[in-house]
């Protein structure tokens, strides 16, 4: 379908821009301030992103994903233009970088729930294609961002990013998004005219009901805890830690692109394999095996400088470790998401999926800050060693849990409720 293709092109350009932004922001911060402040700058963008996730979901429900996506993408374009102008002007103050990161995080808090709900307004099978595009954007975006930093400058990288977001706006504006007929509201049901206070009350009531639902299902609760702890050990070292490690060891910005690009390629490959395989008999075991691979890869990155390899060899080794972590994430992330979708009762899927996203994003500000602080007080290897061991610990505890280890998604059995 042409509108699906336009949506995928718009999604791809926007997500590639996201990864260029993260690489460029982290590298500019590394060059201008201390490791602890690098972590705080990334935290500045991550906090509003996580905090506004549920609010963004409300906007999507009220005005639809298309308007939310276009409005947020236009604002992201303008923020990239400001970034480019500021960086091109010379010395950049950390406070200004943090302020711009906050603005981008606020807008992203609306963009993410909109883009995640958009497949519901297209066709069912576009969900799998979205996964491949998202992982492919990681593979393309990080190396492209580091290449732009090597051959040009941070200002050029931000300008390229602005153009990518603008292209995304163009294609997404041309995309038709409407609920399928079977999901559309019945014309026989009159539209209610709530009082100004009713929407606020209903939002809080829905949030409370969602929390009570999750607390009542032991497997769901355990999965969300695993996701939070795994993200705590993974995102900080991979996003904030890789630029810090590359700068401290003298490997250079090329290594950032290789590691993060390898991660994106591996994650796309893992997701593509699952798309081809369609069913995985031992879902829980395979997902936890993927989580273990992520932990081992993060520890491997932390141990890599101790080997004393030449820069080119370190670059290749870092890329391979990024690739292995991505393959693990492709299996772990895809299967956990599929399991949560199945475990969520009908009529509660939206709230459960929002909780899954929040479990992941809520850990990001904490892990960014800890990565910067640990690097500042010791060295850039320590966050990788601690983060990797944390992932391996939660994987071991999950393996010891029979409900998670024996979890399967080839049948529709609800989660086991607490008694």
N, C-alpha and C positions, 0 to 999 in steps of 0.2 A: 504493500500500500504506500502511495507517495507520501501521505502525511506521517506515516510511521518512519519512513526513511528520513524525512525532514527533521523529525523529532530526534532520531538517533544522531544525525549530523550536528544538530544544535547541542545535544547532550555531550557528544564527544569533544567539540571545541570548548565547551564550557568547563568540562572536567580536566582537559589538558591544561587549560588556563589555571585551574585550581592548583595543580601540581607545580606548574612553573612558579606560581605565586609563593607557594610554601618553600620551595628551594631557594628562590631569590630573596625572600624576606629573611630566612634563616642565615643565608650567606652574608647579606648586608649587615645583619645584626652581629654576626661573628666578627666581621671586620671593623666594627665601630664600637663595641662595648665588651664587657666581661661575660664569661659563660653564664653566671647567675642571671644577669640581665637579659641574655639571649632567651633563657627559659621563661623569664617573666614577660618578655615581648610576645612570645608564642602563647603564653597563658592569657595575655590580654585579649587575644583574638578568640581563644577557645572558650573562655567563660561565657561571653554573651551568646556564642553559637549554641552551646549546650542549654543555657538558661532559657533561650527563646524558642527552643525546638517545639514545645507543646503549643506555645502561642502561635507559631508559624502554622502548625497543623490546624488551629482554629480558623486562621485566615484562609487556608486552602479549602476547608469545609464551607466557608461562607461565600467566597468569591470565585472559587475554582482554582485549579493548579495553573492554568495558562496565564492568567493575569498576575498571579503571584510570582511565577517564574520570570515573566518578561520584566516586571517592575524590579525584581531583585537583580536580574542580570544587567539591566540598564544602570542601576546604582553601582554594581560591581565594576562595570566598564569605567564609570566616572572616577571611582576610587583608584583604579589602576592608573588612570591619567594623572591623578594627583600624586600617586607614588612616583611615577616616572619623572614628573616635574621636580619634586622634592629631591630625589636622588641625583638628578642631573645637576642640581644647583650646587653640589659640593658636599661638605661635611654634614652628616645627618645626625641629629640628636636622637638618642634612644627614646626619649619621651615622645617625640613626634612619630617615630616608628610604632611605638605602642599605641598611640592614639589612632593611627590609621588602621592598625591591626584590629582594634576594637570596632571601628566602623565596618570593616570587612566582615568581622565575626557576627555583628548584629544583622547584616544583610543576609549572610549565609544561614543564620538561624531561620529565616523564612524560605530561602531557596531550597534547602535540603528536604524538608517535609513535602514541599511542592513537587520536586523532581522525583521523589520516591513514590508519590501517589499517582503520578501521571500515567504509568502503565495501565492503571485501572480505567482510565479514560480513553485508552487506545484499544489494544487487543490483548488477550491473555498471554499469547506466546512471546510478546515483546519483553516480558520480564527477563527471560533467559538472555535475550539479545542485550538488554540493558546491563546485565552482569558482565558480559564479555566486553562491551564498550567501556564500562567503568574501569575494569582491570586493564584493558588496553591503553586507556588514558594514563594510568599510572606508569605503564611501560614507556610511553612516548613522552609524557610531560616532564618527568624528572630529568632524563638525559637531555631533552631539548632545553630545559631551563639552565642546566649546568653548561651546555655548549654555548648558549647565548652569553653567559657570564664569562666564558673563556675567550670567545672571539670578539665580543662587543663589550657590553657593560650591563650593570643592573638596571640602569635607566632604559636601555634598549629592551631588556627582558620584560620590564613593566609595560612598555609601549606595545610590544608584541602581544602581551597578555590582554591589553585593552582591546586590540583588534580582534583577538579570539573571542572575547566576550561579546563584542559588537556583532560578529558573525553569528554567534549563538543566538543573540536576540533576533536577528533577521530570520533565521530558519525556524525558531520556535514561534515567532509571530505568525508564520505562514502555516503552522501546524494546526489542524482541527482537533480539538479535544472535547469530547462529549461522552457522557456516560452511555454504555450500551443500553439498548431498550429494556432488557430484563432488569437492569439496575436503576433505571430512571424512576423518579417518584411518580406514583399513580396520579393521573389528572383528576381522579375522583376525590382525591384528598385535598381539601382547601388549605391554602397557605395560612399558617397561624400568624397573628400579629402580636408578638410578645411585647411585654412592657420593657422599657430600657433595662430593668434590673434582672429580667428573666435569663437572658443569655449568660450573664456572669454566674448566676446560681447554677444553671445547667452545666456549665463548664466545670465548676468545682465539684458538683455531684458526680459527673462522669469521671473525673480524676479519682475521686474517693472510691467509686465503684470499681474502677480499674485496679487500684492498689489492693482493695479487698479481694478481688478476683485472683490476682497473682499470688497473694499471701496464702490463698486457699489451695493452691496447686503446688505440691512439693517439687515436682520436676521442673516446672517453670521457674520457680524461685531459685532453685539450685543452678539452673542454666544461666540466669541473669547474673548471679554472683560470680560464676566462672567467667562470663564475658567481661565483667567489670575488672576482676583481678588480672585476667590475661591482658586486657588493654592497658592496665596500669604498668605492667612489665614490658609491654611491646612498643606502644606509640612514642613514648618519650625518647628511648634510645634510637628508634628508627627515624623519627622526624627531627628532633632537636639534637640527638646524640651523634648522628652520622656527620653532619656538618662540623660539629665540634671536634670529633675524632679526626676527620680529614684535615682540619686546620692545625690541630695539635701535632699530628704525625708528619705533616708536610706532604701528605698524599695529594692535596689539591682538590679543587671543586669537581674535577672529572670523576673522582671516586664517589661523590654524592650521587651523581647521575647514574653511575654504574650500579651502585647498591640499590637505590630506589627503583631504577629502571628494571633491574633483575627481579626485584620483588614484584613489580607490576606484571612482568612477563610470566613469572611463575604462578601468580595468583590467577591470571587469565587462563593459563594452561590447565590448572586444577579445576577451575569452573567449567572450562570447555570439556574436559574429560567427564565431569559429572553430567553435563548436558547430553553428551553422547551416550553415557552409561544408563541414564534415566533413573535406574533404581540401584540403591546400595543396600545390600542385605544387612550388614552390621553397621548401621549408621553411627551409633555412639562410639564404637571402637575406632572407626575410620576417622571421625571428627577429632577424637582425642589423640590419635596418632599424628594428625596434622598439627594439633596444638603443640605436641612434643617436638615436632620438627621445627616449629617456630622458636621454641625455647632454646634448642640446641644451636640454631643458627645465630641467635642473638648472643649467646655465650661465645660462639666462634668468632664473631666480630670483635668482641671484647678481648679475646686472646690473640687476635691476628697481629697487633703491633709487636707482641713479645717474640714473634718468630723472626723479626729482623729482615723481612723480605725486601727486595728492591721495590720501588714505587710501582712499576708496571705489573710486577707479580702480585703486589698487594691489591692493585686495582682489579685484576682478574679474580683473585681469591674473594675479594669483597663482593664482586658481582655474582659469583657462584653462591656465596652465603645468602645474598639478597634473593637469588633465585630459589634456593631451597626454602627460605622462610616464606616466600610467596606461594610456592606449591602447597606448603603446609596450611597457609592462611586460606588458599583457595578451597581446600577440602574442609577445613574447620569452619570458616565463615559461612560457606554455602550450606553445609549440612546443618549447622546450628540454626541458621535462619529458617531453613525448611522445617526443622523439628519444631521450632517455636510457632511457626504458622499452623502446623498440624495440631499442636497442643492447645492453641487458643480456641475457646468455644466460639461457635457461630454467633455473630453479633457483637463480639468483643475483640475481634482481630485487630482493629485499628489501635485500640488502647494498648494491647499487648505488644504490638510492633513498635509503638512509640516508646514503651518501656524498654524494649530491647535496644533501640537507638540511644535512649537516654543512658542506659547502663554502660554503653560504649563511650559516648561523648562525655559523660560526667567524670570519667577517669582521666580524660585528656589534659585538662588544666593542671591536675595534681602531678601527673607524670612528667609534663613539660617542666614544671617548676623544680621538681626533684632532680631531673636530669641536669639542669643548669647549676643547681646548688652543689650537687655531688661532684660535678666537673670542676667547679670553682674551688672546692675544698680539697680535692684529691687530683684526679686526672680524668680524661674522657673515657677511659676504659671501664671505670667502676660502674657507671649506670648500666652498661651492657651486661656485666657480670651479675649484678644484683637483679636487673630486669629479667634476664634469661633464667636465672635460678628461680625467680618468683613464678615464671610461666611453667617451668618444669614441676615446681611444687604443686601448683593448682591442677596441672595435668595428672600428677600422681594421685592426688586426692579424688579427682573426678574418676579416674580408673578404678579406684577403690569403692566408688559408689555404684552398686549394681543397676540402679535405675538409669544412670547416664551411660554406663558401659554397654548395657543391653538395649539402649534406645534404638528404635527403628522407625522409619517413616514410610514403610510400604504397607501400612495399615492405619486405619483411622481410630485409634484408641485414645481417649482423653487422658490428660495427665492425672496422676494419682492425687486425690485431695487429701489434705491433712484431716485427721480425726481428733 
